[in-house]
Amino acid sequence: MRKAVICLAAGLAVLTVSAMGTFGSKPIENPDFAGPKVGVVETDQNGDRVWRGEQPEVMYKILADFTPLQERHSDNIIDSALTSDRQVLEVYVRDVAGPGVAQLSALASKYPQHIRVKTTTVTEADAQRVSDYVTENNLWGNPVLGVGLSAETNSVTVDVDPSYLAKGEPMPLDSATLGVKLTFKSGEVITPLR
């Protein structure tokens, strides 16, 4: 269990340091922006973001400035991820007038072709509400394998046992009941070593 928690924390740290974006989902307008092939997001068959190519040196500088800012204002600057080509950092904020956004705007103006800020409304309380529902209804393991936040899709993600998905049965939890957008995806069944 401890190893799983450490792996989860490490994974969240990687995702947190992975990406940024522009207010209102539009890239910052900049004549130096290299066009539609830069800052593109690609996903795999499960809807998970994939990365390719090398990260430019400037991204390391941006991340060095951004990471402490996000840590200080994690209540408003809730997530980040690099685009698939590693050229643009997408940053997800709850409130464009909230804490840390003035500093984020200053950083974005310093590197306008490399930072995109987007808004999201999903919260940790939403994920906790879904997790509590799963627990109260004895859905852990059958079919729910995990619950998490996705600022990128502005939803709570629910990892589901692939065999349950293959049956095509309706999900035992829904957005209307829980008051938050849910995204279902195939999870990974982990079998403990004996």
C-alpha positions in Angstrom: 0.0 0.0 0.0 2.8 2.4 0.9 4.5 1.7 -2.4 1.2 2.5 -4.3 0.8 5.8 -2.4 4.4 6.8 -3.1 3.9 5.9 -6.8 0.7 7.9 -6.9 2.4 10.9 -5.2 5.3 10.7 -7.7 2.8 10.4 -10.6 0.9 13.5 -9.4 4.1 15.4 -9.0 5.1 14.6 -12.6 1.7 15.6 -13.9 1.8 18.8 -11.8 5.1 19.8 -13.3 4.1 18.8 -16.8 1.9 21.5 -18.3 0.5 25.1 -18.6 -2.1 27.1 -20.7 -4.0 30.5 -21.7 -7.1 32.0 -20.1 -10.4 30.8 -21.5 -8.8 27.9 -23.4 -7.4 30.1 -26.1 -3.6 30.2 -26.7 -2.0 33.6 -26.0 -1.9 35.5 -29.2 1.7 36.0 -30.2 3.2 36.5 -33.7 6.2 34.3 -32.6 3.8 31.3 -31.8 4.9 28.6 -34.3 1.4 27.8 -35.5 -1.0 24.9 -35.1 1.6 22.2 -34.8 3.0 23.7 -31.6 1.2 23.2 -28.3 -0.9 20.3 -29.6 -2.4 17.8 -27.2 -2.6 14.2 -28.3 -4.2 11.3 -26.4 -4.0 7.5 -26.5 -6.9 5.1 -26.9 -7.8 5.5 -23.2 -7.9 9.3 -23.5 -4.6 9.8 -21.6 -2.3 12.5 -22.8 0.9 11.3 -24.6 4.2 13.1 -25.0 6.8 13.0 -27.7 10.0 14.7 -28.6 12.4 16.7 -26.5 11.5 19.4 -24.0 13.2 22.6 -25.0 15.6 24.3 -22.5 13.2 27.2 -22.0 10.6 24.9 -20.5 13.0 24.0 -17.6 13.3 27.7 -16.9 9.5 28.1 -17.0 8.9 25.1 -14.7 11.5 26.4 -12.2 9.6 29.7 -11.9 6.1 28.1 -12.1 6.5 25.2 -9.6 6.9 27.4 -6.5 4.1 29.7 -7.7 1.8 26.7 -8.0 2.8 25.3 -4.6 2.0 28.7 -3.0 -1.4 29.0 -4.7 -2.5 25.4 -5.1 -6.0 26.3 -4.0 -6.4 28.3 -7.2 -3.7 27.1 -9.6 -4.7 23.4 -9.4 -2.9 21.6 -12.2 -0.6 21.8 -15.1 0.6 19.6 -18.0 2.9 19.9 -20.9 1.4 19.7 -24.3 2.2 16.5 -26.2 5.0 18.2 -28.1 6.4 19.5 -24.8 6.4 23.1 -26.2 3.6 24.6 -24.2 2.8 24.4 -20.5 -1.0 24.3 -19.9 -2.0 25.7 -16.5 -5.4 25.1 -15.0 -6.8 27.7 -12.6 -10.2 28.0 -10.8 -10.5 31.7 -10.8 -8.7 34.0 -13.3 -8.9 36.8 -10.7 -7.9 34.5 -7.8 -4.7 34.1 -5.8 -1.5 33.7 -7.8 -2.9 34.7 -11.2 -1.2 38.1 -11.3 2.2 36.3 -10.9 1.1 33.7 -13.4 0.1 36.4 -15.9 3.6 38.0 -15.4 5.2 34.7 -16.1 3.0 34.1 -19.1 3.8 37.5 -20.5 7.5 36.7 -20.2 7.0 33.4 -22.1 3.8 34.0 -24.1 4.5 31.3 -26.7 5.0 28.7 -24.1 2.2 29.1 -21.5 -1.5 28.6 -21.9 -3.9 29.2 -19.0 -7.3 27.5 -18.8 -10.1 27.6 -16.2 -11.6 24.6 -14.5 -14.3 24.3 -11.8 -13.8 20.8 -10.6 -12.6 20.6 -7.0 -11.1 18.1 -4.5 -14.5 18.2 -2.7 -16.1 16.9 -5.9 -13.6 14.0 -6.0 -14.2 13.3 -2.3 -17.9 13.3 -2.8 -17.6 10.7 -5.6 -15.1 8.6 -3.5 -17.5 8.7 -0.5 -20.4 7.6 -2.8 -18.3 4.7 -4.1 -17.4 3.6 -0.5 -21.0 4.0 0.8 -22.3 1.9 -2.1 -19.5 -0.8 -1.9 -18.3 -0.1 -5.5 -14.6 -0.2 -4.8 -13.0 -3.0 -6.9 -16.3 -3.9 -8.5 -16.4 -2.0 -10.7 -14.5 1.2 -9.5 -10.8 1.0 -9.3 -9.9 4.6 -8.7 -11.2 8.2 -8.5 -9.3 11.3 -9.3 -9.5 14.9 -10.6 -9.0 15.9 -14.2 -8.6 19.6 -14.6 -8.0 19.0 -18.2 -11.5 17.5 -18.8 -13.0 19.5 -15.9 -14.4 16.3 -14.4 -13.9 13.7 -11.8 -12.3 10.6 -13.5 -13.5 7.2 -12.5 -11.3 4.3 -13.3 -13.4 1.2 -14.0 -12.5 -2.5 -14.2 -12.0 -3.3 -17.9 -14.1 -6.4 -17.7 -17.1 -4.4 -16.4 -16.7 -1.9 -19.3 -16.5 -4.9 -21.7 -20.0 -6.0 -20.5 -21.5 -2.7 -21.6 -23.6 -2.4 -18.4 -24.6 1.0 -17.2 -22.4 2.7 -14.6 -23.6 2.4 -11.0 -22.9 6.2 -10.5 -23.8 9.2 -12.6 -23.2 12.9 -12.9 -26.7 13.9 -12.1 -26.7 12.1 -8.8 -23.3 13.3 -7.7 -23.6 16.9 -9.1 -20.3 16.8 -11.0 -19.2 15.8 -14.5 -17.8 12.2 -14.5 -15.4 10.7 -17.0 -15.2 6.9 -17.0 -12.1 5.1 -18.3 -10.6 1.7 -18.2 -8.5 1.2 -15.1 -5.7 -1.2 -14.3 -6.5 -4.2 -12.1 -3.5 -4.7 -9.8 -2.9 -8.3 -8.5 -0.8 -8.4 -5.4 2.2 -10.7 -5.4 2.0 -13.7 -3.1 
